[in-house]
Structures are given as C-alpha cells and as structure tokens.
C-alpha cells in the first residue's frame, strides 16, 4: 500500500489524467493513515510563510486537528499548475463558509528559492483566489522535507527531479482522525469535494 500511495503522490498532469475516475474513487473509498519520519509519527512542524507574509508552523498552525486539502505548485509553472489552481478555486467556491472554519486549503511552492511571499501574493491576485486559501513558501531544504513527508515524490529519481510531476495531485486529510487520501487536482470540483467530505466526520454520510 505504501508503494502504491507513493506512486500516486508523484504523478503529474499526464499521470493524473491516466489515473482517471476509478483510481480516484478507490482512493476516496479507503483513506489511509499518513505517517512521516518525524518524531512521534506526526508531520513535520516546518516553518513557513504565507503569501500574506505571516510566519506559521506547518503542523501546529495549519494541520493539527484540521481537515485540510494540500497541493504543490510554483508561480512560474506553465503546465498543470494554472489549470489546477483554477479547478481548486471552484472547489473553494463549493466549500463556501466551510473554508477556513471546517476545511483549510493550502498550496505549497515547489520553487521556494523564487516564490517569495510577495510573488505568491501576486499569484493569488492574478488567479483571483478568495480569502481562506493560503499559499506557502519557506527554506528550500524545509520544503523538500515537507514534500517527502506529505508523499509528493516519486521513487524514480529522474521523475522526482521534475517539479511538474508533483503538482498533479491533492493530498486530503483529517489530522484528528489520521485519515488521509488523495485525489487528482484535475478531478471535477464535485469529486474533490466528495473526497474532502469523506474524511470530514462533521459531515453526515449516507449510503
């Protein structure tokens, strides 16, 4: 299961398209525990900066006891990133008042050496991102550790070295219950919302 989960984490635009509804549905049906190499098995408490310039800690401030949806991107990306951002903006709209209260969305840059808080703020404005969705940057070594901890990597070093290969998936989880899964970032907004709802125990689930 770990090998399969790592493989899903590393696929990019072409891989996400090939994955299709069946694999997305399978991932949504069976959320898994996400464990990192950090002490205690928790995700790392990586120091980060938001696109608004606020200093935060990844686990304590952004993930602890929350339902989250996390993807990776970079501002200069001309491939899947703009399309994924536009798609996730529709998810943001579907979440409505739940965003920032029940569910939290985060986009982490793959180019922290270039994507400063100011450049991410400009990206947010360019793509008309509404409040409640944070874009994050930090020290390159810290971002790399966080990327691996979240499962956004490929066991093949050649594939893993291609930043675009990590921007095609969305990591969705409920930290309080250690329920984690994934969805293609280009799945329909309703499919992504259904995956979020699947890990959110505050929602009423009916057969």
N, C-alpha and C positions, 0 to 999 in steps of 0.2 A: 504493500500500500504506500510506503514512503517513496519508493521509486516512482510509482505512478503519479503521486502528488507532486514530486519534484519536476517530473516531466511536464505536467500540466502548467506548473508555475513558470516554466521557461519559454513556452511557445509564444510566438509573436503574431503579427497580423495574419500571415498565411496559416499558421497553426491554429489560431482561433477560428478562422473560417472553416478549416477542415474538421475541427473538433465538433462543431455543429450542436444541434439541439440535444441529441441523445446523450453525449458525454456531459453536457451542462446539466441535463436533468438528473443524470446519475450522481453528479457531484452534489446537486441540491438535495438529493434524497438521503445522502449519508454524510452529514457533517462529521469532520474528524477533529480530534484534539490537535492543536498546534503547539508543539514543544520546541523550544530553542535550546541552544547550548549555554544560555545564561544560567547563573546560579539559581537553583530552585525551579528550573524549567520554565521560567517566565520569559517573555520577550524582553529584549534589552531596553534599558531606560535611556536611550540615546538622546543626547542634547540636540535640539533642532531649533530652527527659526521659522516662523510662519511668514507668509507673504506680507503680513502687516508689521513685520519686524519684532514680533513678540518671541521671547525665549521660552521654550517649552521642553519638557522631558517626554519622550515618546510613550513610555508605558504609564507613568504616573499621571500625566496630564491629558493624554489623548486616548488611551486604550483601557485603562483599568475600569472594570465593571461596566464597560460600554458595549453597545452594538456598533460595529464600525464597518466601513467599506473603504478599502485602500487599493490604490493603483500606483503605478510608477510611470513617469513621463519626463520629458525635458522640453524646455521652451523652444529650442531651435529645431525640434523634430518636425519633419515634413511628411512623415509616413502616417502611421496609425494614430499618433498622439492627438492631432486636432480632431479627427473623427471620433476617437474615443471620448475626448473631452466634451464634444457636442452631444454625444449619446448619454454620457453621465449627467450632463446638465438637464436632460429630460428626466432622468431618474431623480435628480434633485427636486424638480418640479412636482413629480409624483409623490415624493415624500412630504411635501408641504410643511406644515408646522411640526412634523415629527423630526425634521432635520435640526440638529443642534439641541434637541431635547431627548429624543428616544434613539436616534440614529445619527452617526457622525461620519462625514466623508473626508478623506484625506488623499492628497496626491503628493507623492514624494519624488523629487527630481532625481534623475539618473546622471545629471551633469552638475553637481554641486559647485564645481570649480567655476562654472559660468553662471548658473542660476542663483543670483543673489536674491534676498527678499524683495528688492526693488524690481528686478526683472520678472520675478514671479507675480508681483503686484500688477505689472504691465500686462502680463499674460492673462491674468484674471480679468482685467478690464477689457482686453481685446476680445475675449471669448464670452463676455457678458455673464460671468459667474456671479450668482447671487450670494448674499451672506450665509454663513453656516457651513461653507466648504473651504477647508484650509489647504493651501499649497505650501510644501515644506522643503527646506534645504538645511544643510549642515556641513560639517567637515567631511571631505571625501572618504576617509577611512571609516568614519562612523556610518555614513550612508551605505557603504559596502557591507559592513557587518549587519546592518538593519535589513538590507536587501536579502541576504542569505537567511537571516532568521525568519523572514516572512515567506521564504520559499520561492522568491523571484529569481531563480537561477536554473541553469541547465547543466547536467553532468558533463556535457561535451564542452571543453574549454573554448573551442572555436565558436560555437553557438553562444556560449555565455559571454564572450567578449563583445558581441554585437548588442549594443544598448537597446536597439529597436526590438530585440527578441524578448524583452522583459515588459513591454508596455501593452501587451495584448490581453492581459488577464486582470481580474479584480479579486482581491482577497477579501472575503466577507466573514465576520466572526462576532461572537458574543463572548467576551472575555470572562464574564461572571460564571458562565456555564462551560467554558472551554470548548465551545462549539465553533468550528472553523470549516469553511468550504471555499470554493472558487466559482467564478462564472466568467465567461468571455466578456471583455469590456465592450464588445460589439453585439452582444445578445440584445434582444429588444428590451427597452426600458421596463416593460411589464415583467419580463422573465427575470431581470435583475432584481426588481422589487420583490418578486416572489421568493427569490433566494434569500434576500435580506429578512423577509418575514419568516422564513423557515427557521432561522436561528434566533429570532426575536421572541422570547417566551411571553412578552407582554401582548402579543397578537393572539387572537382566537383562531385556532387552526381547525378546519373542518375537513372531513373526508370528501 
